């Protein structure tokens, strides 16, 4: 957990890109949507805890991803990652 490697298959994730001197990654589009919603939010809320979880997902995000100064670059990177996903049709 916490790295751009699939935990089940031990393979690099497809949705990953260099961003702010780090690697921005997501498991899938739903995960990318969650990151995008959090980064662009003006009021960042803690989010709901999963049963038995000590912290919410957003509390575990790295500091660089939460920093307002990185917001524009992170959103550009998310848009770039989203553009790599093939559309159905």
DAWO-V727580 format. One line per field, one symbol per residue. ss: DSSP state (A for helix, B for strand, O for the rest). psi: psi as a letter, one per 30 degrees, with the letter a starting at -180 (. if undefined). burial: I if it has 24 or more other C-alpha atoms within 12 Angstrom, else O. A space follows every 50 residues. Layout:
ss = ???
psi = ???
burial = ???
//
This chain:
ss = OOOOBOOOOOOBOOBBBBBOOBBBBBOOAAAAAAAAAAAAOOOOOOOOOO OOOOOOOAAAOOAAAAOAAAAAAAAAAAAAAAAOOOOOO
psi = kglhkkfefhlkkeiklkkhgakklkeaeeeeeeeeeeefkejjlelkkl kfkfllefffkleeffkeffeeeeeeeeeeeeffkkkk.
burial = OOOOOOOOOOOOOOIIIOOOOOIIIIIOOOOIOOIIOIIIOOOOOOOOOO OOOOOOOIOOOOOOIIOOOOIOIIIOIIOOIIOOOOOOO
//
